[in-house]
Amino acid sequence: MRKAVQLRVTLYVRGEDEPANDFARRAARAVRRVIAAGRSAAPDLEVRVRRVIEYDALEDDDENDDAREEPGA
């Protein structure tokens, strides 16, 4: 039986960059590359990235407040 599920994943990406650079764009490209590289971990599943957008915590304050934690927190 073929099944599908849509998952919502929140990633926290941090790194060094020049002030004038678009860090959100750079991070989105990196996330796409990481997911593409990780597909080999589950070759029997089809994984597609539909969109990668910058997350604004202020827009989502009321939803899942305790679920948002920075790595190492």
PDB file of N, CA, C and O in Angstrom:
ATOM      1  N   MET A   1       0.846  -1.173   0.000  1.00  0.00           N
ATOM      2  CA  MET A   1       0.000   0.000   0.000  1.00  0.00           C
ATOM      3  C   MET A   1       0.890   1.234   0.000  1.00  0.00           C
ATOM      4  O   MET A   1       1.791   1.352   0.831  1.00  0.00           O
ATOM      5  N   ARG A   2       0.650   2.129  -0.901  1.00  0.00           N
ATOM      6  CA  ARG A   2       1.413   3.367  -0.987  1.00  0.00           C
ATOM      7  C   ARG A   2       0.810   4.390  -0.032  1.00  0.00           C
ATOM      8  O   ARG A   2      -0.401   4.610  -0.041  1.00  0.00           O
ATOM      9  N   LYS A   3       1.646   5.013   0.789  1.00  0.00           N
ATOM     10  CA  LYS A   3       1.198   6.013   1.748  1.00  0.00           C
ATOM     11  C   LYS A   3       2.034   7.272   1.605  1.00  0.00           C
ATOM     12  O   LYS A   3       3.131   7.235   1.047  1.00  0.00           O
ATOM     13  N   ALA A   4       1.522   8.381   2.105  1.00  0.00           N
ATOM     14  CA  ALA A   4       2.257   9.649   2.093  1.00  0.00           C
ATOM     15  C   ALA A   4       1.878  10.448   3.335  1.00  0.00           C
ATOM     16  O   ALA A   4       0.787  10.290   3.884  1.00  0.00           O
ATOM     17  N   VAL A   5       2.784  11.296   3.761  1.00  0.00           N
ATOM     18  CA  VAL A   5       2.528  12.175   4.895  1.00  0.00           C
ATOM     19  C   VAL A   5       3.267  13.480   4.643  1.00  0.00           C
ATOM     20  O   VAL A   5       4.370  13.481   4.096  1.00  0.00           O
ATOM     21  N   GLN A   6       2.667  14.573   5.038  1.00  0.00           N
ATOM     22  CA  GLN A   6       3.339  15.866   4.967  1.00  0.00           C
ATOM     23  C   GLN A   6       3.805  16.213   6.366  1.00  0.00           C
ATOM     24  O   GLN A   6       3.001  16.238   7.298  1.00  0.00           O
ATOM     25  N   LEU A   7       5.095  16.483   6.526  1.00  0.00           N
ATOM     26  CA  LEU A   7       5.667  16.789   7.831  1.00  0.00           C
ATOM     27  C   LEU A   7       6.101  18.238   7.877  1.00  0.00           C
ATOM     28  O   LEU A   7       6.572  18.780   6.877  1.00  0.00           O
ATOM     29  N   ARG A   8       5.948  18.861   9.011  1.00  0.00           N
ATOM     30  CA  ARG A   8       6.438  20.218   9.226  1.00  0.00           C
ATOM     31  C   ARG A   8       7.691  20.107  10.079  1.00  0.00           C
ATOM     32  O   ARG A   8       7.646  19.607  11.203  1.00  0.00           O
ATOM     33  N   VAL A   9       8.799  20.573   9.543  1.00  0.00           N
ATOM     34  CA  VAL A   9      10.084  20.465  10.220  1.00  0.00           C
ATOM     35  C   VAL A   9      10.638  21.867  10.445  1.00  0.00           C
ATOM     36  O   VAL A   9      10.664  22.681   9.521  1.00  0.00           O
ATOM     37  N   THR A  10      11.074  22.148  11.645  1.00  0.00           N
ATOM     38  CA  THR A  10      11.704  23.422  11.949  1.00  0.00           C
ATOM     39  C   THR A  10      13.177  23.176  12.208  1.00  0.00           C
ATOM     40  O   THR A  10      13.536  22.384  13.079  1.00  0.00           O
ATOM     41  N   LEU A  11      14.015  23.842  11.466  1.00  0.00           N
ATOM     42  CA  LEU A  11      15.464  23.730  11.631  1.00  0.00           C
ATOM     43  C   LEU A  11      16.009  25.064  12.107  1.00  0.00           C
ATOM     44  O   LEU A  11      15.503  26.123  11.736  1.00  0.00           O
ATOM     45  N   TYR A  12      17.029  25.005  12.921  1.00  0.00           N
ATOM     46  CA  TYR A  12      17.720  26.200  13.382  1.00  0.00           C
ATOM     47  C   TYR A  12      19.101  26.160  12.741  1.00  0.00           C
ATOM     48  O   TYR A  12      19.888  25.255  13.020  1.00  0.00           O
ATOM     49  N   VAL A  13      19.402  27.132  11.886  1.00  0.00           N
ATOM     50  CA  VAL A  13      20.677  27.177  11.173  1.00  0.00           C
ATOM     51  C   VAL A  13      21.445  28.397  11.654  1.00  0.00           C
ATOM     52  O   VAL A  13      20.933  29.517  11.636  1.00  0.00           O
ATOM     53  N   ARG A  14      22.690  28.164  12.088  1.00  0.00           N
ATOM     54  CA  ARG A  14      23.503  29.257  12.601  1.00  0.00           C
ATOM     55  C   ARG A  14      24.883  29.161  11.969  1.00  0.00           C
ATOM     56  O   ARG A  14      25.394  28.061  11.763  1.00  0.00           O
ATOM     57  N   GLY A  15      25.485  30.294  11.663  1.00  0.00           N
ATOM     58  CA  GLY A  15      26.825  30.303  11.100  1.00  0.00           C
ATOM     59  C   GLY A  15      27.340  31.724  10.961  1.00  0.00           C
ATOM     60  O   GLY A  15      26.618  32.690  11.209  1.00  0.00           O
ATOM     61  N   GLU A  16      28.568  31.833  10.571  1.00  0.00           N
ATOM     62  CA  GLU A  16      29.196  33.137  10.369  1.00  0.00           C
ATOM     63  C   GLU A  16      28.946  33.613   8.946  1.00  0.00           C
ATOM     64  O   GLU A  16      28.965  32.812   8.011  1.00  0.00           O
ATOM     65  N   ASP A  17      28.712  34.912   8.774  1.00  0.00           N
ATOM     66  CA  ASP A  17      28.501  35.485   7.452  1.00  0.00           C
ATOM     67  C   ASP A  17      28.733  36.988   7.521  1.00  0.00           C
ATOM     68  O   ASP A  17      28.635  37.601   8.584  1.00  0.00           O
ATOM     69  N   GLU A  18      29.036  37.554   6.391  1.00  0.00           N
ATOM     70  CA  GLU A  18      29.219  39.004   6.306  1.00  0.00           C
ATOM     71  C   GLU A  18      27.871  39.700   6.492  1.00  0.00           C
ATOM     72  O   GLU A  18      26.848  39.163   6.066  1.00  0.00           O
ATOM     73  N   PRO A  19      27.841  40.885   7.118  1.00  0.00           N
ATOM     74  CA  PRO A  19      26.585  41.584   7.367  1.00  0.00           C
ATOM     75  C   PRO A  19      25.762  41.859   6.103  1.00  0.00           C
ATOM     76  O   PRO A  19      24.533  41.813   6.154  1.00  0.00           O
ATOM     77  N   ALA A  20      26.403  42.138   4.992  1.00  0.00           N
ATOM     78  CA  ALA A  20      25.679  42.482   3.766  1.00  0.00           C
ATOM     79  C   ALA A  20      25.107  41.256   3.042  1.00  0.00           C
ATOM     80  O   ALA A  20      24.273  41.408   2.149  1.00  0.00           O
ATOM     81  N   ASN A  21      25.539  40.053   3.410  1.00  0.00           N
ATOM     82  CA  ASN A  21      25.068  38.847   2.725  1.00  0.00           C
ATOM     83  C   ASN A  21      23.670  38.449   3.184  1.00  0.00           C
ATOM     84  O   ASN A  21      23.257  38.756   4.302  1.00  0.00           O
ATOM     85  N   ASP A  22      22.948  37.760   2.301  1.00  0.00           N
ATOM     86  CA  ASP A  22      21.612  37.251   2.603  1.00  0.00           C
ATOM     87  C   ASP A  22      21.765  35.874   3.254  1.00  0.00           C
ATOM     88  O   ASP A  22      21.810  34.857   2.562  1.00  0.00           O
ATOM     89  N   PHE A  23      21.842  35.848   4.577  1.00  0.00           N
ATOM     90  CA  PHE A  23      22.081  34.604   5.298  1.00  0.00           C
ATOM     91  C   PHE A  23      20.908  33.639   5.154  1.00  0.00           C
ATOM     92  O   PHE A  23      21.119  32.429   5.084  1.00  0.00           O
ATOM     93  N   ALA A  24      19.683  34.147   5.110  1.00  0.00           N
ATOM     94  CA  ALA A  24      18.516  33.274   4.974  1.00  0.00           C
ATOM     95  C   ALA A  24      18.587  32.500   3.664  1.00  0.00           C
ATOM     96  O   ALA A  24      18.292  31.305   3.644  1.00  0.00           O
ATOM     97  N   ARG A  25      18.964  33.139   2.595  1.00  0.00           N
ATOM     98  CA  ARG A  25      19.085  32.469   1.294  1.00  0.00           C
ATOM     99  C   ARG A  25      20.190  31.399   1.347  1.00  0.00           C
ATOM    100  O   ARG A  25      20.012  30.278   0.869  1.00  0.00           O
ATOM    101  N   ARG A  26      21.321  31.772   1.935  1.00  0.00           N
ATOM    102  CA  ARG A  26      22.441  30.831   2.058  1.00  0.00           C
ATOM    103  C   ARG A  26      22.042  29.615   2.886  1.00  0.00           C
ATOM    104  O   ARG A  26      22.361  28.482   2.524  1.00  0.00           O
ATOM    105  N   ALA A  27      21.350  29.845   3.986  1.00  0.00           N
ATOM    106  CA  ALA A  27      20.923  28.751   4.859  1.00  0.00           C
ATOM    107  C   ALA A  27      19.905  27.851   4.152  1.00  0.00           C
ATOM    108  O   ALA A  27      19.966  26.629   4.291  1.00  0.00           O
ATOM    109  N   ALA A  28      18.981  28.434   3.404  1.00  0.00           N
ATOM    110  CA  ALA A  28      17.983  27.645   2.677  1.00  0.00           C
ATOM    111  C   ALA A  28      18.646  26.731   1.654  1.00  0.00           C
ATOM    112  O   ALA A  28      18.259  25.571   1.514  1.00  0.00           O
ATOM    113  N   ARG A  29      19.636  27.242   0.945  1.00  0.00           N
ATOM    114  CA  ARG A  29      20.370  26.406  -0.022  1.00  0.00           C
ATOM    115  C   ARG A  29      21.096  25.266   0.698  1.00  0.00           C
ATOM    116  O   ARG A  29      21.110  24.133   0.218  1.00  0.00           O
ATOM    117  N   ALA A  30      21.691  25.570   1.843  1.00  0.00           N
ATOM    118  CA  ALA A  30      22.403  24.542   2.610  1.00  0.00           C
ATOM    119  C   ALA A  30      21.445  23.456   3.088  1.00  0.00           C
ATOM    120  O   ALA A  30      21.785  22.273   3.046  1.00  0.00           O
ATOM    121  N   VAL A  31      20.270  23.835   3.536  1.00  0.00           N
ATOM    122  CA  VAL A  31      19.284  22.867   4.007  1.00  0.00           C
ATOM    123  C   VAL A  31      18.868  21.943   2.863  1.00  0.00           C
ATOM    124  O   VAL A  31      18.748  20.733   3.054  1.00  0.00           O
ATOM    125  N   ARG A  32      18.652  22.506   1.685  1.00  0.00           N
ATOM    126  CA  ARG A  32      18.296  21.673   0.531  1.00  0.00           C
ATOM    127  C   ARG A  32      19.406  20.667   0.220  1.00  0.00           C
ATOM    128  O   ARG A  32      19.128  19.508  -0.087  1.00  0.00           O
ATOM    129  N   ARG A  33      20.656  21.109   0.300  1.00  0.00           N
ATOM    130  CA  ARG A  33      21.785  20.210   0.033  1.00  0.00           C
ATOM    131  C   ARG A  33      21.891  19.118   1.098  1.00  0.00           C
ATOM    132  O   ARG A  33      22.168  17.963   0.776  1.00  0.00           O
ATOM    133  N   VAL A  34      21.675  19.475   2.355  1.00  0.00           N
ATOM    134  CA  VAL A  34      21.738  18.499   3.449  1.00  0.00           C
ATOM    135  C   VAL A  34      20.652  17.436   3.276  1.00  0.00           C
ATOM    136  O   VAL A  34      20.916  16.245   3.440  1.00  0.00           O
ATOM    137  N   ILE A  35      19.442  17.861   2.946  1.00  0.00           N
ATOM    138  CA  ILE A  35      18.348  16.907   2.756  1.00  0.00           C
ATOM    139  C   ILE A  35      18.636  16.007   1.558  1.00  0.00           C
ATOM    140  O   ILE A  35      18.413  14.798   1.624  1.00  0.00           O
ATOM    141  N   ALA A  36      19.123  16.577   0.481  1.00  0.00           N
ATOM    142  CA  ALA A  36      19.451  15.775  -0.707  1.00  0.00           C
ATOM    143  C   ALA A  36      20.520  14.735  -0.380  1.00  0.00           C
ATOM    144  O   ALA A  36      20.422  13.589  -0.817  1.00  0.00           O
ATOM    145  N   ALA A  37      21.523  15.123   0.374  1.00  0.00           N
ATOM    146  CA  ALA A  37      22.599  14.196   0.742  1.00  0.00           C
ATOM    147  C   ALA A  37      22.088  13.107   1.676  1.00  0.00           C
ATOM    148  O   ALA A  37      22.569  11.974   1.620  1.00  0.00           O
ATOM    149  N   GLY A  38      21.141  13.423   2.518  1.00  0.00           N
ATOM    150  CA  GLY A  38      20.621  12.470   3.487  1.00  0.00           C
ATOM    151  C   GLY A  38      19.624  11.477   2.924  1.00  0.00           C
ATOM    152  O   GLY A  38      19.244  10.532   3.615  1.00  0.00           O
ATOM    153  N   ARG A  39      19.192  11.666   1.694  1.00  0.00           N
ATOM    154  CA  ARG A  39      18.219  10.744   1.096  1.00  0.00           C
ATOM    155  C   ARG A  39      18.735   9.320   1.054  1.00  0.00           C
ATOM    156  O   ARG A  39      17.947   8.374   1.066  1.00  0.00           O
ATOM    157  N   SER A  40      20.044   9.156   1.006  1.00  0.00           N
ATOM    158  CA  SER A  40      20.601   7.808   0.936  1.00  0.00           C
ATOM    159  C   SER A  40      20.338   7.018   2.226  1.00  0.00           C
ATOM    160  O   SER A  40      20.463   5.793   2.231  1.00  0.00           O
ATOM    161  N   ALA A  41      19.981   7.693   3.303  1.00  0.00           N
ATOM    162  CA  ALA A  41      19.691   7.014   4.566  1.00  0.00           C
ATOM    163  C   ALA A  41      18.383   6.218   4.497  1.00  0.00           C
ATOM    164  O   ALA A  41      18.196   5.268   5.257  1.00  0.00           O
ATOM    165  N   ALA A  42      17.479   6.601   3.590  1.00  0.00           N
ATOM    166  CA  ALA A  42      16.200   5.897   3.433  1.00  0.00           C
ATOM    167  C   ALA A  42      15.886   5.767   1.941  1.00  0.00           C
ATOM    168  O   ALA A  42      14.965   6.416   1.445  1.00  0.00           O
ATOM    169  N   PRO A  43      16.650   4.930   1.222  1.00  0.00           N
ATOM    170  CA  PRO A  43      16.480   4.845  -0.227  1.00  0.00           C
ATOM    171  C   PRO A  43      15.109   4.331  -0.669  1.00  0.00           C
ATOM    172  O   PRO A  43      14.724   4.528  -1.821  1.00  0.00           O
ATOM    173  N   ASP A  44      14.370   3.679   0.222  1.00  0.00           N
ATOM    174  CA  ASP A  44      13.049   3.165  -0.139  1.00  0.00           C
ATOM    175  C   ASP A  44      11.951   4.219  -0.033  1.00  0.00           C
ATOM    176  O   ASP A  44      10.803   3.955  -0.388  1.00  0.00           O
ATOM    177  N   LEU A  45      12.299   5.421   0.458  1.00  0.00           N
ATOM    178  CA  LEU A  45      11.324   6.504   0.581  1.00  0.00           C
ATOM    179  C   LEU A  45      11.651   7.628  -0.391  1.00  0.00           C
ATOM    180  O   LEU A  45      12.819   7.934  -0.632  1.00  0.00           O
ATOM    181  N   GLU A  46      10.627   8.231  -0.939  1.00  0.00           N
ATOM    182  CA  GLU A  46      10.796   9.399  -1.797  1.00  0.00           C
ATOM    183  C   GLU A  46      10.650  10.639  -0.916  1.00  0.00           C
ATOM    184  O   GLU A  46       9.618  10.820  -0.271  1.00  0.00           O
ATOM    185  N   VAL A  47      11.661  11.481  -0.885  1.00  0.00           N
ATOM    186  CA  VAL A  47      11.627  12.702  -0.074  1.00  0.00           C
ATOM    187  C   VAL A  47      11.809  13.889  -1.008  1.00  0.00           C
ATOM    188  O   VAL A  47      12.787  13.956  -1.752  1.00  0.00           O
ATOM    189  N   ARG A  48      10.868  14.823  -0.969  1.00  0.00           N
ATOM    190  CA  ARG A  48      10.958  16.016  -1.802  1.00  0.00           C
ATOM    191  C   ARG A  48      10.871  17.255  -0.928  1.00  0.00           C
ATOM    192  O   ARG A  48      10.072  17.308   0.007  1.00  0.00           O
ATOM    193  N   VAL A  49      11.677  18.232  -1.226  1.00  0.00           N
ATOM    194  CA  VAL A  49      11.600  19.523  -0.549  1.00  0.00           C
ATOM    195  C   VAL A  49      10.650  20.386  -1.361  1.00  0.00           C
ATOM    196  O   VAL A  49      10.935  20.699  -2.517  1.00  0.00           O
ATOM    197  N   ARG A  50       9.547  20.767  -0.785  1.00  0.00           N
ATOM    198  CA  ARG A  50       8.573  21.586  -1.507  1.00  0.00           C
ATOM    199  C   ARG A  50       8.858  23.072  -1.355  1.00  0.00           C
ATOM    200  O   ARG A  50       8.688  23.839  -2.303  1.00  0.00           O
ATOM    201  N   ARG A  51       9.290  23.480  -0.162  1.00  0.00           N
ATOM    202  CA  ARG A  51       9.663  24.884   0.019  1.00  0.00           C
ATOM    203  C   ARG A  51      10.545  25.020   1.237  1.00  0.00           C
ATOM    204  O   ARG A  51      10.422  24.276   2.209  1.00  0.00           O
ATOM    205  N   VAL A  52      11.423  25.975   1.162  1.00  0.00           N
ATOM    206  CA  VAL A  52      12.271  26.337   2.289  1.00  0.00           C
ATOM    207  C   VAL A  52      12.140  27.839   2.432  1.00  0.00           C
ATOM    208  O   VAL A  52      12.517  28.588   1.530  1.00  0.00           O
ATOM    209  N   ILE A  53      11.610  28.282   3.558  1.00  0.00           N
ATOM    210  CA  ILE A  53      11.421  29.716   3.784  1.00  0.00           C
ATOM    211  C   ILE A  53      11.994  30.088   5.141  1.00  0.00           C
ATOM    212  O   ILE A  53      12.149  29.237   6.017  1.00  0.00           O
ATOM    213  N   GLU A  54      12.302  31.352   5.303  1.00  0.00           N
ATOM    214  CA  GLU A  54      12.791  31.833   6.589  1.00  0.00           C
ATOM    215  C   GLU A  54      11.638  31.837   7.586  1.00  0.00           C
ATOM    216  O   GLU A  54      10.532  32.275   7.270  1.00  0.00           O
ATOM    217  N   TYR A  55      11.904  31.350   8.778  1.00  0.00           N
ATOM    218  CA  TYR A  55      10.915  31.257   9.839  1.00  0.00           C
ATOM    219  C   TYR A  55      11.025  32.478  10.734  1.00  0.00           C
ATOM    220  O   TYR A  55      12.121  32.842  11.161  1.00  0.00           O
ATOM    221  N   ASP A  56       9.908  33.104  11.018  1.00  0.00           N
ATOM    222  CA  ASP A  56       9.878  34.260  11.915  1.00  0.00           C
ATOM    223  C   ASP A  56       9.145  33.839  13.181  1.00  0.00           C
ATOM    224  O   ASP A  56       7.925  33.671  13.164  1.00  0.00           O
ATOM    225  N   ALA A  57       9.867  33.671  14.263  1.00  0.00           N
ATOM    226  CA  ALA A  57       9.272  33.202  15.515  1.00  0.00           C
ATOM    227  C   ALA A  57       8.168  34.123  16.009  1.00  0.00           C
ATOM    228  O   ALA A  57       7.248  33.660  16.683  1.00  0.00           O
ATOM    229  N   LEU A  58       8.228  35.397  15.698  1.00  0.00           N
ATOM    230  CA  LEU A  58       7.196  36.326  16.148  1.00  0.00           C
ATOM    231  C   LEU A  58       5.849  36.024  15.503  1.00  0.00           C
ATOM    232  O   LEU A  58       4.808  36.282  16.107  1.00  0.00           O
ATOM    233  N   GLU A  59       5.848  35.480  14.285  1.00  0.00           N
ATOM    234  CA  GLU A  59       4.599  35.141  13.608  1.00  0.00           C
ATOM    235  C   GLU A  59       3.954  33.901  14.211  1.00  0.00           C
ATOM    236  O   GLU A  59       2.760  33.677  14.013  1.00  0.00           O
ATOM    237  N   ASP A  60       4.700  33.108  14.927  1.00  0.00           N
ATOM    238  CA  ASP A  60       4.226  31.829  15.420  1.00  0.00           C
ATOM    239  C   ASP A  60       4.272  31.739  16.945  1.00  0.00           C
ATOM    240  O   ASP A  60       4.372  30.640  17.491  1.00  0.00           O
ATOM    241  N   ASP A  61       4.201  32.881  17.646  1.00  0.00           N
ATOM    242  CA  ASP A  61       4.346  32.910  19.099  1.00  0.00           C
ATOM    243  C   ASP A  61       3.338  32.030  19.827  1.00  0.00           C
ATOM    244  O   ASP A  61       3.686  31.390  20.819  1.00  0.00           O
ATOM    245  N   ASP A  62       2.110  31.987  19.357  1.00  0.00           N
ATOM    246  CA  ASP A  62       1.073  31.249  20.075  1.00  0.00           C
ATOM    247  C   ASP A  62       1.080  29.764  19.784  1.00  0.00           C
ATOM    248  O   ASP A  62       0.468  28.994  20.525  1.00  0.00           O
ATOM    249  N   GLU A  63       1.752  29.340  18.729  1.00  0.00           N
ATOM    250  CA  GLU A  63       1.714  27.936  18.318  1.00  0.00           C
ATOM    251  C   GLU A  63       2.980  27.212  18.746  1.00  0.00           C
ATOM    252  O   GLU A  63       4.080  27.611  18.365  1.00  0.00           O
ATOM    253  N   ASN A  64       2.837  26.163  19.524  1.00  0.00           N
ATOM    254  CA  ASN A  64       3.952  25.292  19.916  1.00  0.00           C
ATOM    255  C   ASN A  64       5.089  26.031  20.600  1.00  0.00           C
ATOM    256  O   ASN A  64       6.247  25.837  20.232  1.00  0.00           O
ATOM    257  N   ASP A  65       4.799  26.855  21.565  1.00  0.00           N
ATOM    258  CA  ASP A  65       5.843  27.616  22.254  1.00  0.00           C
ATOM    259  C   ASP A  65       6.893  26.716  22.894  1.00  0.00           C
ATOM    260  O   ASP A  65       8.083  27.027  22.836  1.00  0.00           O
ATOM    261  N   ASP A  66       6.470  25.588  23.515  1.00  0.00           N
ATOM    262  CA  ASP A  66       7.477  24.749  24.180  1.00  0.00           C
ATOM    263  C   ASP A  66       8.234  23.867  23.188  1.00  0.00           C
ATOM    264  O   ASP A  66       9.289  23.334  23.533  1.00  0.00           O
ATOM    265  N   ALA A  67       7.731  23.703  21.984  1.00  0.00           N
ATOM    266  CA  ALA A  67       8.413  22.843  21.008  1.00  0.00           C
ATOM    267  C   ALA A  67       9.607  23.537  20.372  1.00  0.00           C
ATOM    268  O   ALA A  67      10.461  22.873  19.785  1.00  0.00           O
ATOM    269  N   ARG A  68       9.684  24.860  20.475  1.00  0.00           N
ATOM    270  CA  ARG A  68      10.780  25.592  19.840  1.00  0.00           C
ATOM    271  C   ARG A  68      11.937  25.722  20.784  1.00  0.00           C
ATOM    272  O   ARG A  68      11.882  26.504  21.732  1.00  0.00           O
ATOM    273  N   GLU A  69      12.970  24.981  20.547  1.00  0.00           N
ATOM    274  CA  GLU A  69      14.168  25.082  21.369  1.00  0.00           C
ATOM    275  C   GLU A  69      15.368  25.121  20.461  1.00  0.00           C
ATOM    276  O   GLU A  69      15.399  24.456  19.426  1.00  0.00           O
ATOM    277  N   GLU A  70      16.347  25.892  20.844  1.00  0.00           N
ATOM    278  CA  GLU A  70      17.601  25.919  20.108  1.00  0.00           C
ATOM    279  C   GLU A  70      18.400  24.680  20.460  1.00  0.00           C
ATOM    280  O   GLU A  70      18.293  24.163  21.572  1.00  0.00           O
ATOM    281  N   PRO A  71      19.206  24.198  19.512  1.00  0.00           N
ATOM    282  CA  PRO A  71      20.043  23.046  19.825  1.00  0.00           C
ATOM    283  C   PRO A  71      20.934  23.344  21.036  1.00  0.00           C
ATOM    284  O   PRO A  71      21.507  24.427  21.153  1.00  0.00           O
ATOM    285  N   GLY A  72      21.035  22.373  21.915  1.00  0.00           N
ATOM    286  CA  GLY A  72      21.891  22.532  23.084  1.00  0.00           C
ATOM    287  C   GLY A  72      21.218  23.274  24.218  1.00  0.00           C
ATOM    288  O   GLY A  72      21.841  23.515  25.252  1.00  0.00           O
ATOM    289  N   ALA A  73      19.939  23.648  24.043  1.00  0.00           N
ATOM    290  CA  ALA A  73      19.231  24.392  25.097  1.00  0.00           C
ATOM    291  C   ALA A  73      18.759  23.464  26.180  1.00  0.00           C
ATOM    292  O   ALA A  73      18.144  23.909  27.149  1.00  0.00           O
TER     293      ALA A  73
END
